[in-house]
Amino acid sequence: MSDAGSPSTSLLANGSKEIADTMERRSHMEEGERFFKTPEMVRQVIASMPITDIPTEFVVFKPLDQVVEGDDPALVVFFVNADQLSALVVMSDYARGSGAGAIAPFGGACQSVLYGYAEAQRESPRGVIGFFDIAQRNRVDRETLSFTVPYTLFEEMETNVEGSFLEMEDWRELRERQ
């Protein structure tokens, strides 16, 4: 497969003048995003991504407080600052004790949702930290990352709030500075 014929591998690596000539953001595409050193590495990453067939026509994002009886949420996505992310990472492993309750894979823009669906298939799902796409970071507040969890993990975390560090002074102090 030639790099010119593979936009995703060329653009995520070192760019393509041929592709850039067909696009509006020419210089960006000609130079590439350079997230991976070579197009071959891009192909390897893409091949390892958890592509998931969703059994519905649409994926709907809505606030959790708008979920109604009959809805079947698959994932919960939090938009968080560093303090909130810290708490969610701790809570994702609070009742398990593995020390590995979250992962932080690189992915473009909303690809952490793909990883969230993959985690939902695991016996012990983990949270997925996201918003690492440098080409899209300017579209969100500089202090914001995402934390995506399968709904089952969200329910587990929610039931474990009582008695956790979230009731302690250290967390109260962090919440006050937000």
C-alpha positions as CSV (number, residue, x, y, z in Angstrom):
1,M,0.0,0.0,0.0
2,S,1.5,3.3,-1.0
3,D,1.4,6.2,1.4
4,A,-0.2,8.5,-1.2
5,G,-3.1,6.0,-1.5
6,S,-3.6,5.8,2.3
7,P,-4.6,9.1,3.7
8,S,-4.9,8.0,7.3
9,T,-1.4,6.5,7.5
10,S,0.2,9.3,5.6
11,L,-1.5,12.1,7.5
12,L,-0.9,10.7,11.0
13,A,2.8,10.2,10.1
14,N,4.7,12.4,7.7
15,G,2.1,13.8,5.4
16,S,1.4,13.7,1.7
17,K,1.8,16.4,-0.9
18,E,-0.6,14.5,-3.2
19,I,-3.3,14.4,-0.5
20,A,-2.7,17.9,0.6
21,D,-3.3,19.2,-2.9
22,T,-6.9,17.9,-2.6
23,M,-7.6,19.4,0.8
24,E,-8.4,22.8,2.3
25,R,-5.7,22.7,5.1
26,R,-2.9,22.1,2.7
27,S,0.2,22.8,4.8
28,H,-1.2,20.8,7.7
29,M,-1.8,17.8,5.5
30,E,1.3,18.1,3.5
31,E,3.4,18.0,6.6
32,G,1.3,15.4,8.4
33,E,0.3,15.3,12.0
34,R,3.4,13.3,13.0
35,F,1.8,11.4,15.8
36,F,3.7,8.4,14.7
37,K,7.1,8.2,13.1
38,T,6.2,6.2,10.0
39,P,3.1,5.2,8.1
40,E,3.9,1.6,9.0
41,M,3.5,2.4,12.7
42,V,0.2,4.1,11.9
43,R,-1.0,0.9,10.2
44,Q,0.1,-1.1,13.2
45,V,-1.8,1.2,15.6
46,I,-4.9,1.2,13.4
47,A,-4.9,-2.6,13.2
48,S,-4.7,-2.8,17.0
49,M,-7.6,-0.4,17.6
50,P,-10.7,-2.0,19.1
51,I,-13.2,-1.5,16.3
52,T,-16.6,-2.4,17.6
53,D,-19.8,-3.1,15.8
54,I,-22.6,-1.2,17.6
55,P,-25.9,-3.0,17.4
56,T,-27.9,0.2,16.9
57,E,-28.2,2.7,14.1
58,F,-27.2,5.7,16.3
59,V,-25.0,6.3,19.3
60,V,-26.7,9.0,21.4
61,F,-24.8,11.2,23.8
62,K,-26.9,12.9,26.5
63,P,-26.5,14.1,30.0
64,L,-26.8,11.3,32.6
65,D,-29.6,13.1,34.4
66,Q,-31.6,12.8,31.1
67,V,-31.3,9.0,31.0
68,V,-34.8,7.6,31.5
69,E,-36.3,4.2,32.2
70,G,-36.0,2.1,29.1
71,D,-32.7,3.7,28.1
72,D,-29.8,1.2,28.1
73,P,-26.7,3.3,28.5
74,A,-23.5,1.6,27.4
75,L,-20.9,4.2,28.5
76,V,-20.6,7.2,30.7
77,V,-18.2,10.0,29.5
78,F,-16.9,12.5,32.0
79,F,-15.3,15.8,31.0
80,V,-12.9,16.5,33.8
81,N,-10.0,18.5,35.1
82,A,-6.9,16.9,36.7
83,D,-8.4,16.7,40.3
84,Q,-11.6,15.1,39.0
85,L,-9.6,12.7,36.8
86,S,-7.5,11.7,39.8
87,A,-10.7,10.9,41.8
88,L,-12.2,8.9,38.9
89,V,-9.1,6.9,38.4
90,V,-9.0,6.0,42.1
91,M,-12.7,5.1,42.2
92,S,-12.4,2.9,39.1
93,D,-10.1,0.6,41.1
94,Y,-11.4,1.3,44.6
95,A,-13.2,-2.0,45.1
96,R,-10.7,-4.1,43.1
97,G,-7.3,-3.2,44.3
98,S,-5.5,-4.0,41.1
99,G,-3.7,-0.7,40.8
100,A,-4.7,-0.6,37.1
101,G,-8.3,0.7,37.0
102,A,-7.7,3.0,34.0
103,I,-5.9,3.1,30.6
104,A,-4.7,6.0,28.6
105,P,-4.4,4.9,24.9
106,F,-3.8,7.5,22.2
107,G,-6.6,7.9,19.8
108,G,-8.0,10.6,17.6
109,A,-10.6,12.9,19.1
110,C,-13.5,10.7,20.3
111,Q,-11.8,7.3,19.8
112,S,-11.7,6.8,23.5
113,V,-15.3,5.8,23.0
114,L,-14.1,2.8,21.0
115,Y,-11.9,1.8,23.8
116,G,-14.8,2.3,26.2
117,Y,-16.9,-0.2,24.2
118,A,-14.0,-2.6,24.2
119,E,-13.6,-2.3,28.0
120,A,-17.3,-3.0,28.4
121,Q,-16.6,-6.5,27.0
122,R,-13.9,-7.2,29.7
123,E,-14.6,-9.1,32.9
124,S,-13.1,-6.2,34.9
125,P,-13.5,-3.1,32.7
126,R,-11.3,-0.1,33.1
127,G,-11.8,3.6,32.7
128,V,-10.4,5.2,29.6
129,I,-8.6,8.5,29.8
130,G,-8.9,10.5,26.6
131,F,-8.7,13.8,24.6
132,F,-5.1,13.3,23.7
133,D,-5.5,14.2,20.0
134,I,-3.1,17.2,19.6
135,A,-4.8,18.2,16.4
136,Q,-8.2,18.5,18.3
137,R,-7.0,19.7,21.8
138,N,-7.6,23.4,20.8
139,R,-11.4,22.6,20.6
140,V,-11.6,21.8,24.4
141,D,-10.5,23.7,27.4
142,R,-6.8,23.2,28.1
143,E,-7.6,21.8,31.5
144,T,-10.1,19.2,30.2
145,L,-9.6,15.5,29.5
146,S,-12.2,12.8,29.2
147,F,-12.8,9.7,31.3
148,T,-15.0,7.0,29.7
149,V,-16.3,4.1,31.6
150,P,-18.7,1.3,30.8
151,Y,-22.0,1.8,32.5
152,T,-21.5,-1.3,34.7
153,L,-18.2,0.3,36.0
154,F,-20.0,3.6,36.6
155,E,-22.6,1.8,38.7
156,E,-19.9,0.0,40.6
157,M,-18.1,3.3,41.3
158,E,-21.3,5.0,42.4
159,T,-22.1,2.2,44.9
160,N,-18.6,2.6,46.4
161,V,-18.7,6.3,47.1
162,E,-19.9,5.8,50.7
163,G,-16.9,5.1,52.9
164,S,-14.4,6.1,50.3
165,F,-11.9,8.9,50.1
166,L,-14.6,11.1,48.6
167,E,-15.9,11.6,52.2
168,M,-12.4,12.6,53.5
169,E,-10.9,16.0,54.1
170,D,-8.3,15.6,51.3
171,W,-11.0,15.4,48.7
172,R,-13.0,18.2,50.3
173,E,-9.9,20.4,50.0
174,L,-9.5,19.6,46.4
175,R,-13.1,20.2,45.6
176,E,-12.9,23.7,47.2
177,R,-10.1,24.8,44.9
178,Q,-12.2,24.0,41.8
